[in-house]
Amino acid sequence: MKMESLLALLAGLGLFLYGMKLMSDGLEKAAGARLRSILEMCTKNQFIGMIVGILFTAVVQSSSATTVLVVSFVNAGLLNLMQATGVILGANIGTTVTAQLIAFNLSAVAPVFLMVGVCMVMFVKKPMVKRIGEVVLGFGMLFFGMSIMSGSMDSLRSSEQVMNLIASMDNPFLGVLVGFVITAIVQSSSATVGIVLVMASQGLIPLNICFYIILGCNMGSCVSALLASIGSKKTAKRAAWIHLLVNIIGSFAIFVILLFFENQIKDFIIAISGGNTNEVVDGVSQTIARQVANTHLIFKVFEVAICFPITKYIAKAATLIVPGEDKKVDNMHLEFITDFTSFQTTAAVPNAINEIVRMAQITFHNLSIALSSLLNSDEKQISEVYETESSINYLSREITNYLVNANQYSLPIDDRKVLASLFHVVNDIERIGDHAENVADFAKQAIEGNLHFSSEAVEEINKMATAVQKLLSYSIEMFENKNREYLEEILKFENSIDDMERRFQKNHVVRLTKNACSAETGMIFSDLLSNLERVADHGTNIAFSILDEDPEDI
């Protein structure tokens, strides 16, 4: 084998793999947020989830990409284990679309896709068009790489060493091992099947060897999801194991059948793929290419058919492999955000939102404790507020760092718009935490000075605090679920709290003039009202972070 042919083969493989990645990444950037929403909405029923998985994977051209996303969505709480199982089954079928496209041999039009894609990426300013251009460019690159590989493989047939090596793969177990290893390395079963398809169409690999390599590809594609689940919650790890178990069960069943009925299955594949006619285009056998693509499709459909009725038991098996529950995470640790070794751009914003909601719940509870410490003169609660404030500052710092780092990645366009607002939400929550600490300071001051509020002042504090806490609960609900359901209530509470602050400040002045309370107590009361009013402002900001409008404009 000449060095030129080897270099051409490597160059074609590189273009092929990079084209697939460019297509997948471009689609995620252009429509990742919308695709995520579709997954969330359409996976309540397992069968519908499977259909969504088929369509989703057909679009992103990679079952590995889909299952990695599913694992990250399970970790973020967007999907439960049974919903994830349906999508994983669908992904197994959807991944066959790539091989079917390759079997049509679109190499002749690859230069057109390349040129159109380059023009869209280089000369169009709109981000969405650029992302679509990346998809088109990746599509052209994939087929151009396949064309280069096909041309370079002509010399392989004249190499005695290469043909002997390929002939040694006639052992079924070795064929499975080769498929598994290659797919684990390139991280895409579609890419491996594409390579096998090109080699088979050049007459380098017979169809019966392709059977076993494809089975190995099925199991090798699980490596990506297993790697992505490292450091994730146990439910996410179980989702990755479900993917592996589905492929092991399905591949084992097909392997056993092949041992007894290989020739009959081979005849069936040939019959549905155009018979023994050998249609050749640009030196590539289209008939054999269709046979390999159809083998991939039939194997995947069979796997899903035998696994779909037993998904409940597969999920139980995954639970036995990954037993127990996640340890409760203390406030000085992140729960949903993991390190960037398993970072997924499509799941970055959902993970950040979950962590922000968790931070908000801790902060709002701390405000309640602070108010209780003030009204009940509880020194233990004051200490608890100060301790929790340290945790809030930690979460604020870590979430902000995560957002800064995530911003350096190519996120989906819609998510990039959301990211900017998340910085402000974290800041608003952190400021609410500061106000809770201020309230604890007031409580400490009141205890040290032996100060007590009048019954009227206590009633007014409770009334205003209740309104503020209700506004905060509506705000975080609106932020988390991205709906306008509580918009009117939040605006009413905001106006009511502003009115309360004005009225209660006036009542406070009246009480001072009547010597109903001391000046020191009056100062704490006045500052407390101001702090609660500012907390309400921050809560309103949190709610409106999901909208384009400003609270002042509504």
C-alpha positions as CSV (number, residue, x, y, z in Angstrom):
1,M,0.0,0.0,0.0
2,K,1.5,3.3,-1.1
3,M,2.0,6.1,1.4
4,E,-0.1,8.4,-0.7
5,S,-3.1,6.0,-0.5
6,L,-2.7,5.7,3.2
7,L,-2.6,9.5,3.7
8,A,-5.6,9.9,1.4
9,L,-7.5,7.3,3.4
10,L,-6.7,9.1,6.7
11,A,-7.6,12.5,5.1
12,G,-11.0,11.1,3.9
13,L,-11.7,9.5,7.3
14,G,-10.9,12.8,9.0
15,L,-13.2,14.8,6.7
16,F,-15.9,12.1,7.2
17,L,-15.8,12.3,11.0
18,Y,-15.4,16.0,11.1
19,G,-18.3,16.4,8.7
20,M,-20.5,14.4,11.0
21,K,-19.5,16.4,14.0
22,L,-20.0,19.7,12.2
23,M,-23.5,18.6,11.2
24,S,-24.4,17.5,14.8
25,D,-22.9,20.6,16.4
26,G,-24.5,22.9,13.9
27,L,-27.9,21.5,14.5
28,E,-27.5,21.7,18.3
29,K,-26.4,25.3,18.1
30,A,-29.2,26.3,15.7
31,A,-32.1,24.4,17.3
32,G,-30.7,22.8,20.5
33,A,-33.0,24.7,22.8
34,R,-36.1,23.9,20.6
35,L,-35.1,20.2,20.3
36,R,-34.7,20.1,24.1
37,S,-38.2,21.5,24.5
38,I,-39.6,18.9,22.1
39,L,-37.9,16.2,24.2
40,E,-39.4,17.6,27.4
41,M,-42.9,17.9,26.0
42,C,-43.2,14.8,23.9
43,T,-41.7,12.1,26.1
44,K,-44.5,11.6,28.7
45,N,-45.6,8.5,26.8
46,Q,-42.8,5.9,26.2
47,F,-43.9,5.1,22.7
48,I,-44.1,8.8,21.8
49,G,-40.7,9.2,23.4
50,M,-39.4,6.5,21.1
51,I,-40.8,8.2,18.0
52,V,-39.2,11.5,19.2
53,G,-35.9,9.7,19.7
54,I,-36.0,8.4,16.2
55,L,-36.7,11.8,14.7
56,F,-34.3,13.6,17.0
57,T,-31.4,11.2,16.1
58,A,-32.3,11.4,12.4
59,V,-31.8,15.1,12.7
60,V,-28.6,15.2,14.7
61,Q,-27.2,12.2,12.8
62,S,-25.8,10.5,15.9
63,S,-27.2,8.1,18.4
64,S,-24.2,8.8,20.7
65,A,-25.0,12.5,20.7
66,T,-28.7,11.8,21.5
67,T,-28.0,9.4,24.3
68,V,-25.4,11.7,25.8
69,L,-28.0,14.5,25.7
70,V,-30.5,12.2,27.3
71,V,-28.1,11.3,30.1
72,S,-27.5,15.0,30.7
73,F,-31.2,15.8,30.7
74,V,-31.9,13.0,33.2
75,N,-29.2,14.5,35.4
76,A,-30.8,17.9,35.1
77,G,-34.2,16.5,36.0
78,L,-35.8,17.2,32.6
79,L,-36.5,13.5,31.9
80,N,-37.2,10.6,34.2
81,L,-35.7,7.1,33.7
82,M,-38.7,5.6,31.8
83,Q,-39.0,8.6,29.5
84,A,-35.2,8.4,28.8
85,T,-35.6,4.7,27.9
86,G,-38.1,5.5,25.2
87,V,-35.8,8.1,23.7
88,I,-32.8,5.7,23.8
89,L,-34.8,3.0,22.0
90,G,-35.7,5.6,19.3
91,A,-32.2,6.8,19.0
92,N,-31.1,3.2,18.1
93,I,-33.3,3.3,15.0
94,G,-32.7,7.0,14.2
95,T,-29.0,6.4,13.9
96,T,-29.5,4.2,10.8
97,V,-30.5,7.3,8.7
98,T,-26.8,8.2,8.2
99,A,-26.0,4.8,6.6
100,Q,-29.1,5.1,4.4
101,L,-28.0,8.5,3.2
102,I,-24.4,7.3,2.5
103,A,-25.8,4.3,0.5
104,F,-27.3,6.8,-2.0
105,N,-23.7,7.9,-2.8
106,L,-24.2,11.7,-2.9
107,S,-20.5,12.3,-3.5
108,A,-21.2,13.9,-6.9
109,V,-23.1,16.8,-5.2
110,A,-20.8,17.1,-2.2
111,P,-18.9,20.0,-3.8
112,V,-22.2,21.9,-4.1
113,F,-23.0,21.4,-0.4
114,L,-19.4,22.4,0.5
115,M,-19.6,25.7,-1.5
116,V,-23.1,26.6,-0.2
117,G,-22.0,25.8,3.4
118,V,-18.8,27.9,3.1
119,C,-20.7,30.9,1.7
120,M,-23.3,30.7,4.5
121,V,-20.7,30.5,7.2
122,M,-18.3,33.1,5.8
123,F,-20.5,35.7,4.2
124,V,-23.8,35.8,6.2
125,K,-23.9,37.6,9.5
126,K,-27.0,36.2,11.0
127,P,-26.0,33.5,13.7
128,M,-28.9,31.2,12.8
129,V,-27.9,31.2,9.1
130,K,-24.3,30.5,10.0
131,R,-25.3,27.5,12.1
132,I,-27.4,26.1,9.3
133,G,-24.4,26.8,7.0
134,E,-22.3,24.6,9.3
135,V,-24.9,21.8,8.9
136,V,-24.8,22.1,5.1
137,L,-21.0,22.3,5.2
138,G,-20.8,19.2,7.4
139,F,-23.1,17.3,5.1
140,G,-20.9,18.1,2.1
141,M,-17.7,17.3,4.0
142,L,-19.1,13.9,5.1
143,F,-19.7,12.8,1.5
144,F,-16.6,14.4,0.2
145,G,-14.6,12.5,2.8
146,M,-16.4,9.3,1.8
147,S,-15.5,9.9,-1.8
148,I,-11.8,10.3,-0.9
149,M,-11.9,7.1,1.2
150,S,-13.4,5.2,-1.7
151,G,-10.7,6.3,-4.0
152,S,-7.9,5.5,-1.6
153,M,-9.2,2.0,-0.9
154,D,-8.6,0.9,-4.5
155,S,-5.0,0.1,-3.6
156,L,-6.0,-1.9,-0.5
157,R,-7.3,-4.7,-2.7
158,S,-3.8,-5.1,-4.2
159,S,-2.2,-5.4,-0.7
160,E,-1.8,-9.0,0.3
161,Q,-1.2,-8.1,4.0
162,V,-4.4,-6.0,4.2
163,M,-6.6,-8.7,2.5
164,N,-5.2,-11.4,4.9
165,L,-6.0,-9.1,7.9
166,I,-9.5,-8.6,6.7
167,A,-9.9,-12.3,5.9
168,S,-9.0,-13.1,9.5
169,M,-12.1,-11.2,10.7
170,D,-14.2,-14.1,9.4
171,N,-14.3,-15.1,13.1
172,P,-17.6,-13.7,14.4
173,F,-16.2,-12.8,17.8
174,L,-13.3,-10.9,16.2
175,G,-15.7,-9.0,14.0
176,V,-17.8,-7.9,17.0
177,L,-14.6,-6.9,18.8
178,V,-13.3,-4.8,15.9
179,G,-16.7,-3.0,15.6
180,F,-16.8,-2.3,19.3
181,V,-13.2,-0.9,19.5
182,I,-13.5,1.3,16.4
183,T,-16.8,2.8,17.5
184,A,-15.5,3.3,21.1
185,I,-12.6,5.3,19.6
186,V,-14.5,7.4,17.0
187,Q,-17.5,7.8,19.4
188,S,-20.1,7.3,16.7
189,S,-21.7,4.1,15.4
190,S,-22.9,6.0,12.4
191,A,-19.4,6.8,11.5
192,T,-18.2,3.3,11.9
193,V,-21.0,1.8,9.9
194,G,-20.3,4.4,7.2
195,I,-16.6,3.3,7.1
196,V,-17.8,-0.4,6.9
197,L,-20.2,0.5,4.1
198,V,-17.5,2.2,2.1
199,M,-15.1,-0.8,2.5
200,A,-17.8,-3.3,1.6
201,S,-18.8,-1.3,-1.5
202,Q,-15.2,-1.5,-2.6
203,G,-15.2,-5.3,-2.2
204,L,-12.9,-5.3,0.8
205,I,-15.3,-6.8,3.4
206,P,-18.0,-9.4,2.6
207,L,-21.5,-8.9,3.8
208,N,-21.4,-11.7,6.5
209,I,-18.4,-10.0,8.2
210,C,-20.3,-6.7,8.1
211,F,-23.0,-8.3,10.2
212,Y,-20.7,-8.9,13.2
213,I,-18.9,-5.6,12.9
214,I,-22.3,-3.8,13.0
215,L,-23.2,-5.7,16.2
216,G,-19.9,-4.5,17.7
217,C,-20.8,-1.0,16.6
218,N,-24.1,-1.2,18.5
219,M,-22.3,-1.9,21.8
220,G,-19.4,0.5,21.1
221,S,-21.8,3.4,20.7
222,C,-22.7,3.1,24.4
223,V,-19.2,4.2,25.6
224,S,-20.0,7.9,25.0
225,A,-23.1,7.8,27.3
226,L,-21.2,5.9,30.0
227,L,-18.4,8.5,29.9
228,A,-20.9,11.3,30.0
229,S,-22.6,9.8,33.1
230,I,-19.3,9.9,35.1
231,G,-19.9,12.4,38.0
232,S,-23.6,12.6,37.3
233,K,-26.5,11.5,39.5
234,K,-27.3,7.9,39.9
235,T,-30.4,8.2,37.7
236,A,-28.3,9.6,34.9
237,K,-25.9,6.7,35.3
238,R,-28.8,4.3,35.1
239,A,-29.9,5.9,31.8
240,A,-26.4,5.2,30.4
241,W,-26.6,1.6,31.6
242,I,-30.1,1.2,30.0
243,H,-28.5,2.2,26.7
244,L,-25.8,-0.4,27.1
245,L,-28.2,-3.1,28.3
246,V,-30.5,-2.5,25.4
247,N,-27.7,-2.9,22.9
248,I,-26.2,-5.9,24.7
249,I,-29.5,-7.8,24.8
250,G,-30.4,-6.9,21.2
251,S,-26.9,-7.7,19.8
252,F,-26.7,-11.0,21.7
253,A,-30.0,-12.1,20.4
254,I,-29.0,-11.2,16.8
255,F,-25.6,-12.9,17.3
256,V,-27.2,-16.2,18.4
257,I,-29.6,-16.1,15.4
258,L,-26.7,-15.4,13.0
259,L,-24.8,-18.4,14.3
260,F,-27.7,-20.6,13.1
261,F,-29.2,-18.7,10.2
262,E,-26.5,-16.5,8.8
263,N,-27.0,-17.6,5.2
264,Q,-30.7,-17.2,5.3
265,I,-30.4,-13.7,6.8
266,K,-27.8,-12.8,4.2
267,D,-30.1,-14.0,1.4
268,F,-33.0,-12.0,2.9
269,I,-30.8,-8.8,3.0
270,I,-29.7,-9.3,-0.6
271,A,-33.3,-9.9,-1.7
272,I,-34.7,-6.7,-0.2
273,S,-31.7,-4.6,-1.4
274,G,-31.9,-5.1,-5.1
275,G,-30.9,-8.8,-5.5
276,N,-27.6,-9.7,-7.0
277,T,-27.5,-7.0,-9.5
278,N,-24.4,-4.9,-9.1
279,E,-25.0,-1.2,-9.7
280,V,-21.7,0.6,-9.8
281,V,-21.4,4.4,-9.5
282,D,-17.9,6.0,-9.6
283,G,-16.3,2.6,-8.8
284,V,-18.6,2.0,-5.8
285,S,-21.1,-0.8,-5.6
286,Q,-24.4,0.8,-4.8
287,T,-26.1,-2.6,-4.3
288,I,-23.6,-3.7,-1.6
289,A,-23.8,-0.3,0.0
290,R,-27.6,-0.6,0.3
291,Q,-27.2,-4.1,1.7
292,V,-25.0,-2.8,4.6
293,A,-27.3,0.1,5.2
294,N,-30.3,-2.2,5.3
295,T,-28.5,-4.6,7.6
296,H,-27.9,-1.8,10.0
297,L,-31.6,-0.7,9.9
298,I,-33.0,-4.2,10.3
299,F,-30.7,-5.1,13.2
300,K,-31.6,-1.9,15.0
301,V,-35.4,-2.3,14.5
302,F,-35.1,-5.9,15.7
303,E,-33.2,-4.8,18.8
304,V,-35.9,-2.2,19.7
305,A,-38.7,-4.7,18.9
306,I,-37.4,-7.3,21.5
307,C,-36.4,-4.7,24.1
308,F,-39.5,-2.4,24.0
309,P,-41.8,-4.9,25.8
310,I,-39.3,-5.5,28.6
311,T,-38.1,-1.9,29.2
312,K,-39.5,-2.1,32.8
313,Y,-37.2,-5.0,33.5
314,I,-34.2,-3.4,31.8
315,A,-34.7,-0.3,34.0
316,K,-34.8,-2.5,37.1
317,A,-31.6,-4.2,36.0
318,A,-30.0,-0.8,35.6
319,T,-31.2,0.1,39.1
320,L,-29.6,-3.1,40.4
321,I,-26.3,-2.2,38.7
322,V,-26.4,1.3,40.1
323,P,-28.1,0.8,43.5
324,G,-29.1,3.3,46.2
325,E,-30.0,6.9,46.2
326,D,-27.8,10.0,45.7
327,K,-26.3,11.4,48.9
328,K,-27.9,14.6,50.0
329,V,-25.7,17.5,48.8
330,D,-24.9,20.1,51.5
331,N,-25.2,23.8,50.7
332,M,-21.5,24.1,50.2
333,H,-21.5,21.9,47.1
334,L,-23.1,22.1,43.7
335,E,-25.8,19.5,43.0
336,F,-26.7,19.8,39.3
337,I,-23.5,21.4,37.8
338,T,-20.6,19.0,37.3
339,D,-17.1,19.7,36.0
340,F,-16.5,20.5,32.4
341,T,-15.1,17.1,31.5
342,S,-18.6,15.9,30.8
343,F,-20.0,19.3,29.7
344,Q,-22.9,19.3,27.2
345,T,-23.8,22.5,25.5
346,T,-27.5,21.7,25.2
347,A,-27.8,20.8,28.9
348,A,-25.7,23.8,30.2
349,V,-28.6,26.2,30.7
350,P,-31.0,23.6,32.3
351,N,-28.3,22.6,34.7
352,A,-27.6,26.2,35.6
353,I,-31.3,27.0,36.1
354,N,-31.7,24.0,38.4
355,E,-28.7,25.1,40.5
356,I,-30.1,28.7,40.5
357,V,-33.5,27.5,41.7
358,R,-31.8,25.5,44.4
359,M,-29.8,28.6,45.5
360,A,-33.0,30.6,45.5
361,Q,-34.8,28.1,47.7
362,I,-31.9,28.1,50.2
363,T,-31.9,31.9,50.2
364,F,-35.6,32.4,50.6
365,H,-35.7,29.9,53.5
366,N,-32.8,31.9,55.1
367,L,-34.9,35.1,54.9
368,S,-37.7,33.3,56.7
369,I,-35.2,32.2,59.4
370,A,-33.9,35.7,59.7
371,L,-37.3,37.2,60.2
372,S,-38.2,34.5,62.8
373,S,-34.9,35.3,64.7
374,L,-35.9,39.0,64.8
375,L,-39.5,38.5,66.0
376,N,-38.6,35.7,68.5
377,S,-35.2,37.0,69.6
378,D,-33.6,33.7,68.8
379,E,-29.8,33.8,68.8
380,K,-29.5,30.2,67.5
381,Q,-31.4,31.2,64.4
382,I,-29.2,34.3,63.9
383,S,-26.1,32.0,63.8
384,E,-27.9,29.7,61.3
385,V,-28.6,32.7,59.0
386,Y,-24.9,33.7,59.1
387,E,-23.8,30.2,58.3
388,T,-26.2,29.8,55.4
389,E,-25.2,33.2,54.0
390,S,-21.7,31.8,53.6
391,S,-23.2,28.9,51.5
392,I,-25.2,31.3,49.4
393,N,-22.1,33.3,48.6
394,Y,-20.3,30.1,47.7
395,L,-23.2,29.0,45.4
396,S,-23.3,32.5,43.8
397,R,-19.6,32.4,43.1
398,E,-19.6,28.9,41.7
399,I,-22.7,29.3,39.5
400,T,-21.3,32.6,38.1
401,N,-18.0,30.9,37.3
402,Y,-19.9,28.1,35.5
403,L,-21.9,30.7,33.5
404,V,-18.7,32.5,32.5
405,N,-17.0,29.3,31.4
406,A,-20.2,28.0,29.6
407,N,-20.3,31.3,27.7
408,Q,-17.0,30.4,26.1
409,Y,-18.6,27.4,24.4
410,S,-20.8,27.4,21.3
411,L,-24.2,27.2,23.0
412,P,-27.5,26.9,21.1
413,I,-28.5,30.4,20.0
414,D,-31.7,30.6,22.2
415,D,-29.7,29.4,25.2
416,R,-27.0,32.1,24.6
417,K,-29.7,34.7,24.9
418,V,-30.9,33.2,28.2
419,L,-27.4,33.0,29.6
420,A,-27.0,36.8,30.0
421,S,-30.2,37.0,32.1
422,L,-29.0,34.2,34.4
423,F,-26.1,36.3,35.6
424,H,-28.6,38.9,36.7
425,V,-30.8,36.3,38.4
426,V,-27.9,35.0,40.4
427,N,-27.0,38.5,41.5
428,D,-30.6,39.2,42.5
429,I,-30.7,36.1,44.6
430,E,-27.4,36.9,46.2
431,R,-28.7,40.4,47.1
432,I,-31.7,38.8,48.7
433,G,-29.3,36.7,50.8
434,D,-27.5,40.0,51.8
435,H,-30.9,41.4,53.0
436,A,-31.5,38.3,55.0
437,E,-28.2,38.8,56.7
438,N,-29.2,42.4,57.4
439,V,-32.3,41.2,59.1
440,A,-30.2,38.9,61.2
441,D,-28.0,41.9,62.1
442,F,-31.2,43.7,63.2
443,A,-32.2,40.7,65.4
444,K,-28.7,40.7,67.0
445,Q,-28.9,44.5,67.6
446,A,-32.4,44.1,69.2
447,I,-31.3,41.3,71.5
448,E,-28.2,43.2,72.6
449,G,-30.2,46.4,73.3
450,N,-33.2,44.4,74.8
451,L,-35.5,46.1,72.2
452,H,-39.0,44.9,71.5
453,F,-41.5,45.8,68.8
454,S,-45.0,46.9,69.6
455,S,-47.9,44.6,68.7
456,E,-48.9,46.9,65.9
457,A,-45.3,46.8,64.5
458,V,-45.2,43.0,64.7
459,E,-48.5,42.7,62.9
460,E,-47.3,45.0,60.1
461,I,-44.0,43.1,59.8
462,N,-45.8,39.8,59.5
463,K,-48.2,41.2,56.9
464,M,-45.4,42.6,54.7
465,A,-43.2,39.6,55.2
466,T,-46.0,37.3,54.1
467,A,-46.6,39.3,50.9
468,V,-42.8,39.3,50.1
469,Q,-42.5,35.6,50.6
470,K,-45.5,34.9,48.4
471,L,-44.0,37.1,45.7
472,L,-40.7,35.2,45.9
473,S,-42.5,31.8,45.6
474,Y,-44.4,33.1,42.5
475,S,-41.2,34.6,41.0
476,I,-39.1,31.4,41.3
477,E,-42.0,29.4,40.0
478,M,-42.2,31.7,37.0
479,F,-38.5,31.6,36.4
480,E,-38.2,27.8,36.7
481,N,-41.1,26.9,34.5
482,K,-40.8,29.9,32.0
483,N,-44.4,30.8,32.0
484,R,-46.4,34.0,32.6
485,E,-49.0,32.3,34.8
486,Y,-48.1,34.4,37.9
487,L,-47.3,37.6,36.1
488,E,-50.3,39.5,37.3
489,E,-50.1,38.3,40.9
490,I,-46.4,39.3,41.1
491,L,-47.2,42.8,39.8
492,K,-50.1,43.1,42.3
493,F,-47.9,42.0,45.2
494,E,-45.1,44.4,44.1
495,N,-47.5,47.3,44.1
496,S,-49.0,46.2,47.4
497,I,-45.6,45.9,49.1
498,D,-44.6,49.4,47.9
499,D,-47.8,50.7,49.3
500,M,-47.3,48.8,52.6
501,E,-43.9,50.3,53.0
502,R,-45.2,53.8,52.6
503,R,-48.1,53.3,55.0
504,F,-46.2,51.4,57.6
505,Q,-43.4,54.0,57.6
506,K,-46.1,56.7,58.3
507,N,-47.6,54.5,61.0
508,H,-44.2,54.2,62.5
509,V,-43.7,57.9,62.7
510,V,-47.1,58.3,64.4
511,R,-46.1,55.7,67.0
512,L,-42.8,57.5,67.7
513,T,-44.6,60.8,68.3
514,K,-46.9,59.0,70.8
515,N,-43.9,57.3,72.5
516,A,-45.4,53.9,71.7
517,C,-41.9,52.7,70.7
518,S,-38.3,53.7,71.3
519,A,-36.2,55.5,68.7
520,E,-33.7,52.5,68.5
521,T,-36.6,50.1,67.9
522,G,-38.0,52.5,65.3
523,M,-34.8,52.6,63.4
524,I,-34.7,48.8,63.1
525,F,-38.3,48.8,62.1
526,S,-37.8,51.4,59.4
527,D,-34.7,49.7,58.0
528,L,-36.5,46.3,58.0
529,L,-39.3,47.7,55.9
530,S,-36.8,49.1,53.4
531,N,-35.0,45.8,53.2
532,L,-38.2,43.8,52.6
533,E,-39.2,46.3,49.9
534,R,-35.9,45.8,48.1
535,V,-36.2,42.0,48.4
536,A,-39.6,42.3,46.6
537,D,-37.8,44.3,43.9
538,H,-35.2,41.6,43.4
539,G,-37.9,38.9,43.4
540,T,-39.7,40.8,40.6
541,N,-36.5,41.1,38.6
542,I,-36.1,37.3,38.9
543,A,-39.6,36.7,37.5
544,F,-39.1,39.2,34.6
545,S,-35.8,37.7,33.6
546,I,-37.6,35.3,31.3
547,L,-39.4,38.2,29.6
548,D,-38.4,40.9,27.2
549,E,-40.3,43.5,29.0
550,D,-39.2,45.6,31.9
551,P,-41.4,45.6,35.0
552,E,-41.7,49.4,34.8
553,D,-43.1,49.1,31.3
554,I,-46.0,46.8,32.2
